[in-house]
């Protein structure tokens, strides 16, 4: 399996570290067929509305690595006013699983997806429902993947989560007083981020390449594509930096518990940044930038001159081919006018001569 595009653990920072986690999920690989199916599902049932599409992920898992190779849509509805009310068709899910087992016996339920684009209160309850259809004896728990189908998203469109159990000591005072030990704690489930990536097998890569051939615009130059890719990368970088800032702000204000692993990754990222206060580095960057702009300016100037030259040559060729033909027509028209005027003069002379004879 070849990985086409990946994302490290740069998803939105997770909540507090769990105290009693379920078996760990190290990474989640999403195949192109899942992305196409989820996008088609969303455009069929939820496009232009505030609804979301929910489906089941099929694939395999090994040593904590989940590989989602296929999926299918599930009829799903939820009340916009009451978040506790939702509907998921169990019979449809069971029938679809039975048919998929006949075609792909090795594929099993590895989780579910949603078009989100954010986690909602019903997702934990949907997780419990989907978990019932996981084969018995499976060690790796199901995962939850949000597939963002919005066209304006620049980064990887998938965000994976696993369910963890964490101990919440912030319980009401009445519960703490009723406890003989003098304290109380509550174990609750929540979602934690898992690194996700987009992977494809050789046959899938060929299919994706054929699809991209129809999407690419041949009129757009290579330089324009490169500039667009640079802008997309900078936009994604800005999004991640704002995400880190929001997390650190939430931790400093006490709205989120600190995670040592996330903070260590942020510190490593900051340490890798170059020191831009060195005079030699600033000067070399300015010189390089000026050289690049000079090359761009000269290239644009040469391109304009060549375009004007081609326009002049085209005009000359047009005049040589079309202009001579028009000249011949004009000459023939003038000759015809002269012949007509000569005949008229002869007729006038004949009439005058006949009058004089009379």
C-alpha positions as CSV (number, residue, x, y, z in Angstrom):
1,X,0.0,0.0,0.0
2,X,1.4,3.4,-1.0
3,X,0.7,6.4,1.1
4,X,-0.2,9.4,-1.1
5,X,-0.8,12.1,1.5
6,X,-0.5,12.0,5.3
7,X,-0.9,14.2,8.3
8,X,1.0,13.8,11.5
9,X,-0.6,14.3,14.8
10,X,-1.4,17.8,13.8
11,X,-5.1,17.4,14.4
12,X,-6.9,19.7,16.9
13,X,-5.3,19.1,20.3
14,X,-7.1,16.5,22.3
15,X,-8.6,16.8,25.7
16,X,-7.0,15.6,28.9
17,X,-4.9,12.5,28.9
18,X,-7.1,9.4,29.7
19,X,-6.6,7.4,32.9
20,X,-8.2,4.1,31.7
21,X,-7.8,4.0,27.9
22,X,-9.3,1.4,25.7
23,X,-6.9,-0.5,23.4
24,X,-4.9,2.1,21.5
25,X,-5.4,3.0,17.9
26,X,-2.1,4.1,16.5
27,X,-3.2,5.4,13.1
28,X,-6.2,5.4,10.7
29,X,-5.7,5.1,6.9
30,X,-8.6,6.3,4.7
31,X,-8.7,5.1,1.1
32,X,-10.0,7.2,-1.9
33,X,-13.1,5.0,-2.3
34,X,-14.2,6.0,1.1
35,X,-13.8,9.7,0.3
36,X,-15.7,9.4,-2.9
37,X,-18.5,7.5,-1.3
38,X,-18.8,9.9,1.6
39,X,-18.9,12.9,-0.8
40,X,-21.5,11.3,-3.0
41,X,-23.6,10.4,0.1
42,X,-23.4,14.0,1.3
43,X,-24.4,15.5,-2.0
44,X,-27.4,13.1,-2.3
45,X,-28.9,13.7,1.1
46,X,-27.5,16.8,2.8
47,X,-26.3,19.2,0.2
48,X,-27.5,22.8,0.8
49,X,-28.8,22.0,4.3
50,X,-27.4,21.9,7.8
51,X,-27.7,18.1,8.0
52,X,-24.9,15.7,8.0
53,X,-24.3,12.3,6.4
54,X,-23.4,9.3,8.5
55,X,-22.1,5.9,7.3
56,X,-20.2,2.8,8.3
57,X,-16.5,2.2,7.6
58,X,-15.3,-1.2,6.4
59,X,-11.8,-2.6,6.3
60,X,-9.3,-4.3,8.5
61,X,-7.1,-3.5,11.5
62,X,-3.8,-4.9,12.7
63,X,-1.7,-4.0,15.8
64,X,-3.7,-0.8,16.3
65,X,-3.5,0.4,12.6
66,X,-7.0,0.7,11.1
67,X,-7.3,0.5,7.3
68,X,-10.6,1.8,6.0
69,X,-10.9,0.5,2.4
70,X,-14.7,0.7,1.9
71,X,-17.9,2.2,3.3
72,X,-21.6,2.5,2.8
73,X,-24.2,5.1,3.7
74,X,-26.8,4.6,6.5
75,X,-30.2,6.3,6.8
76,X,-29.7,8.8,9.5
77,X,-31.7,11.7,10.9
78,X,-31.4,13.9,14.0
79,X,-33.5,16.6,15.5
80,X,-32.0,20.0,15.2
81,X,-33.8,21.3,18.2
82,X,-33.2,18.4,20.5
83,X,-29.7,16.9,20.3
84,X,-30.7,13.8,22.2
85,X,-33.1,12.7,19.5
86,X,-31.7,10.9,16.4
87,X,-32.6,7.9,14.2
88,X,-30.3,5.3,12.7
89,X,-31.7,2.4,10.6
90,X,-30.5,-0.8,12.3
91,X,-32.2,-3.1,9.8
92,X,-30.7,-1.4,6.8
93,X,-27.2,-1.6,8.5
94,X,-27.6,-5.3,9.1
95,X,-28.8,-6.1,5.6
96,X,-25.9,-4.1,4.0
97,X,-23.4,-5.9,6.2
98,X,-24.8,-9.2,5.2
99,X,-24.5,-8.3,1.5
100,X,-21.0,-7.0,1.9
101,X,-19.9,-10.2,3.6
102,X,-21.0,-12.1,0.5
103,X,-18.8,-9.9,-1.7
104,X,-15.9,-9.1,0.6
105,X,-15.6,-11.6,3.3
106,X,-12.4,-10.1,4.8
107,X,-13.9,-6.6,5.3
108,X,-15.5,-5.9,8.7
109,X,-16.8,-2.9,10.5
110,X,-13.9,-0.7,11.7
111,X,-15.9,2.4,12.6
112,X,-18.2,5.0,11.2
113,X,-17.9,8.4,9.5
114,X,-19.7,11.7,9.6
115,X,-19.5,14.8,7.4
116,X,-19.5,16.9,10.6
117,X,-17.6,19.2,10.3
118,X,-17.5,19.1,14.1
119,X,-18.1,16.5,16.8
120,X,-21.7,16.5,18.0
121,X,-23.3,15.2,21.2
122,X,-24.9,12.1,19.5
123,X,-21.6,10.8,18.2
124,X,-20.8,8.8,21.4
125,X,-24.2,7.2,21.2
126,X,-23.7,6.4,17.6
127,X,-20.3,4.9,18.5
128,X,-22.0,2.6,21.0
129,X,-24.5,1.5,18.3
130,X,-21.9,0.8,15.7
131,X,-19.8,-1.1,18.3
132,X,-22.5,-3.8,18.4
133,X,-21.8,-4.7,14.8
134,X,-18.0,-5.2,15.3
135,X,-17.1,-8.9,15.2
136,X,-16.7,-10.7,18.5
137,X,-13.1,-11.1,19.7
138,X,-11.9,-7.9,17.9
139,X,-9.2,-6.2,19.9
140,X,-9.0,-2.9,18.1
141,X,-12.0,-0.7,18.9
142,X,-14.0,1.1,16.2
143,X,-12.9,4.6,15.2
144,X,-14.8,7.8,14.3
145,X,-13.7,9.7,11.2
146,X,-15.0,13.2,10.3
147,X,-14.8,13.7,6.5
148,X,-15.0,17.3,5.6
149,X,-16.6,17.6,2.2
150,X,-16.5,21.4,2.0
151,X,-14.6,22.5,-1.1
152,X,-12.8,25.4,0.6
153,X,-10.8,23.1,2.9
154,X,-7.1,23.2,2.1
155,X,-5.7,20.6,4.5
156,X,-6.3,16.9,4.6
157,X,-10.2,16.3,4.7
158,X,-10.2,13.6,7.4
159,X,-9.9,13.8,11.1
160,X,-9.9,10.5,13.1
161,X,-10.9,9.9,16.7
162,X,-10.9,7.0,19.2
163,X,-12.9,6.7,22.4
164,X,-11.1,6.9,25.7
165,X,-12.2,6.9,29.3
166,X,-11.1,9.7,31.5
167,X,-11.6,10.3,35.2
168,X,-13.4,13.6,36.0
169,X,-12.9,14.7,39.6
170,X,-15.0,17.8,39.1
171,X,-18.2,16.4,40.6
172,X,-20.9,18.4,42.4
173,X,-20.3,19.2,46.1
174,X,-23.4,17.1,47.2
175,X,-22.0,14.0,45.6
176,X,-18.6,14.6,47.2
177,X,-20.3,15.1,50.6
178,X,-22.3,11.8,50.3
179,X,-19.1,9.9,49.6
180,X,-17.6,8.5,52.8
181,X,-14.1,8.8,51.5
182,X,-14.5,12.5,51.3
183,X,-14.2,12.7,47.5
184,X,-15.9,11.5,44.3
185,X,-14.8,10.8,40.8
186,X,-16.7,10.1,37.6
187,X,-15.4,8.0,34.7
188,X,-16.8,9.2,31.4
189,X,-16.1,8.6,27.7
190,X,-14.8,11.2,25.3
191,X,-13.1,11.4,21.9
192,X,-9.3,11.6,21.5
193,X,-7.5,12.4,18.2
194,X,-5.7,9.7,16.2
195,X,-3.2,10.4,13.4
196,X,-5.0,10.0,10.1
197,X,-3.6,9.7,6.5
198,X,-4.8,9.1,3.0
199,X,-3.5,5.8,1.6
200,X,-4.2,4.0,-1.7
201,X,-3.2,0.7,-3.3
202,X,-1.8,0.6,-6.8
203,X,-5.1,0.0,-8.5
204,X,-6.7,2.9,-6.6
205,X,-3.8,5.2,-7.5
206,X,-4.4,4.5,-11.2
207,X,-8.1,5.3,-10.8
208,X,-7.4,8.5,-9.0
209,X,-4.9,9.6,-11.7
210,X,-7.5,9.1,-14.4
211,X,-10.0,11.1,-12.4
212,X,-7.5,13.9,-11.9
213,X,-6.9,14.1,-15.6
214,X,-10.4,15.2,-16.2
215,X,-10.3,17.7,-13.4
216,X,-7.0,19.5,-14.3
217,X,-7.4,22.5,-16.6
218,X,-4.9,22.4,-19.4
219,X,-5.2,26.1,-20.0
220,X,-3.6,26.9,-16.6
221,X,0.2,27.1,-16.8
222,X,2.5,25.2,-14.6
223,X,3.6,28.3,-12.8
224,X,0.0,29.1,-11.8
225,X,-0.3,25.6,-10.4
226,X,2.9,26.0,-8.4
227,X,1.7,29.3,-7.0
228,X,-1.7,27.8,-6.1
229,X,0.1,25.0,-4.3
230,X,2.2,27.4,-2.3
231,X,-0.8,29.5,-1.3
232,X,-2.6,26.3,-0.2
233,X,0.4,25.3,1.9
234,X,0.6,28.7,3.6
235,X,-3.1,28.7,4.3
236,X,-2.8,25.3,6.0
237,X,0.1,26.5,8.0
238,X,-1.9,29.5,9.1
239,X,-4.8,27.3,10.1
240,X,-2.6,25.1,12.2
241,X,-0.8,28.0,13.9
242,X,-4.2,29.5,14.9
243,X,-5.3,26.1,16.2
244,X,-2.2,25.9,18.4
245,X,-2.8,29.4,19.7
246,X,-6.4,28.5,20.6
247,X,-5.3,25.4,22.4
248,X,-2.6,27.3,24.4
249,X,-5.1,30.0,25.2
250,X,-7.6,27.5,26.5
251,X,-5.0,25.8,28.6
252,X,-3.8,29.0,30.1
253,X,-7.4,30.1,31.0
254,X,-8.2,26.7,32.6
255,X,-10.8,25.7,30.0
256,X,-8.8,22.7,29.0
257,X,-6.4,20.4,30.8
258,X,-2.8,20.5,29.5
259,X,-1.4,17.5,27.6
260,X,2.3,17.0,28.0
261,X,2.7,15.3,24.6
262,X,1.0,18.1,22.7
263,X,3.0,20.8,24.5
264,X,6.3,18.9,23.8
265,X,5.4,18.7,20.1
266,X,4.8,22.4,20.0
267,X,8.1,23.1,21.7
268,X,9.9,20.9,19.1
269,X,8.2,22.9,16.3
270,X,9.2,26.2,17.8
271,X,12.8,25.0,18.3
272,X,13.0,24.1,14.6
273,X,12.2,27.7,13.5
274,X,15.2,29.6,12.2
275,X,16.5,32.7,13.9
276,X,15.6,35.6,11.6
277,X,17.4,38.2,13.6
278,X,20.8,37.4,12.2
279,X,21.9,40.2,9.8
280,X,23.6,37.9,7.3
281,X,20.4,35.7,7.0
282,X,18.2,38.8,6.5
283,X,20.5,40.2,3.8
284,X,20.8,36.8,2.0
285,X,17.0,36.5,2.0
286,X,16.6,40.0,0.6
287,X,19.1,39.4,-2.1
288,X,17.5,36.1,-3.1
289,X,14.1,37.7,-3.1
290,X,15.3,40.5,-5.3
291,X,16.9,38.1,-7.7
292,X,13.7,36.1,-8.0
293,X,11.6,39.2,-8.6
294,X,14.1,40.4,-11.3
295,X,13.8,37.1,-13.1
296,X,10.0,37.2,-12.9
297,X,10.0,40.8,-14.2
298,X,12.3,40.0,-17.1
299,X,10.3,36.9,-18.0
300,X,7.0,38.9,-18.0
301,X,8.6,41.6,-20.2
302,X,10.0,39.0,-22.7
303,X,6.6,37.3,-22.8
304,X,4.9,40.6,-23.6
305,X,7.4,41.4,-26.4
306,X,7.0,38.0,-27.9
307,X,3.3,38.3,-27.8
308,X,3.4,41.7,-29.5
309,X,5.8,40.3,-32.1
310,X,3.4,37.4,-32.9
311,X,0.5,39.8,-33.1
312,X,2.4,42.0,-35.7
313,X,3.4,39.0,-37.8
314,X,-0.2,37.7,-37.7
315,X,-1.5,41.1,-38.9
316,X,1.0,41.2,-41.7
317,X,0.1,37.7,-42.8
318,X,-3.6,38.6,-42.7
319,X,-3.1,41.6,-44.9
320,X,-1.1,39.6,-47.4
321,X,-3.7,36.9,-47.7
322,X,-7.0,38.8,-47.4
323,X,-5.9,42.4,-48.3
324,X,-4.8,41.5,-51.9
325,X,-8.1,39.8,-52.7
326,X,-10.0,42.9,-51.6
327,X,-7.7,45.1,-53.8
328,X,-8.5,43.0,-56.9
329,X,-12.2,43.3,-56.2
330,X,-11.8,47.1,-55.9
331,X,-9.9,47.3,-59.2
332,X,-12.5,45.2,-61.0
333,X,-15.3,47.4,-59.6
334,X,-13.5,50.6,-60.9
335,X,-13.0,49.1,-64.4
336,X,-16.7,48.2,-64.5
337,X,-17.6,51.7,-63.6
338,X,-15.3,53.1,-66.3
339,X,-16.9,50.8,-68.9
340,X,-20.4,51.8,-67.9
341,X,-19.5,55.5,-68.0
342,X,-17.9,55.0,-71.5
343,X,-21.0,53.3,-72.8
344,X,-23.2,56.2,-71.5
345,X,-21.0,58.8,-73.2
346,X,-21.2,56.9,-76.5
347,X,-25.0,56.8,-76.2
348,X,-25.1,60.6,-75.5
349,X,-22.9,61.3,-78.5
350,X,-25.1,59.2,-80.8
351,X,-28.2,61.0,-79.7
352,X,-26.6,64.4,-80.3
353,X,-25.4,63.4,-83.8
354,X,-28.9,62.1,-84.7
355,X,-30.4,65.4,-83.6
356,X,-27.9,67.5,-85.7
357,X,-28.7,65.4,-88.8
358,X,-32.4,66.1,-88.3
